[in-house]
Amino acid sequence: MKKTQNLEQQRKLYDKINKARQTLQDAGYYVWNIYHIEDVKYNYDCTDDEAMQVLEKALDNDGTANQIWESINYFASEMGLKESEI
């Protein structure tokens, strides 16, 4: 019985996350590449807070932001898109 309850809780959480993703996507955000603390904890022995700190430092820094902008520019150019004059 406990396994069934746990699966139901996981299903509800999954549905809630997908609904949030859909809301963001409908507003124009790219939402299919997000990270979870488990992505860190799979490779490192750490607390949830430490894992979140790793994610924050890895994703919220100039190097990562610059790489994303370079990739956006590269693929837009590859697609033949013209730069806006804004």
Secondary structure, 3 states (H helix, E strand, C coil): CHHHHHHHHHHHHHHHHHHHHHHHHHCCCCCCCCCCHHHHHCCCCCCHHHHHHHHHHHHCCHHHHHHHHHHHHHHHHHCCCCCCCC
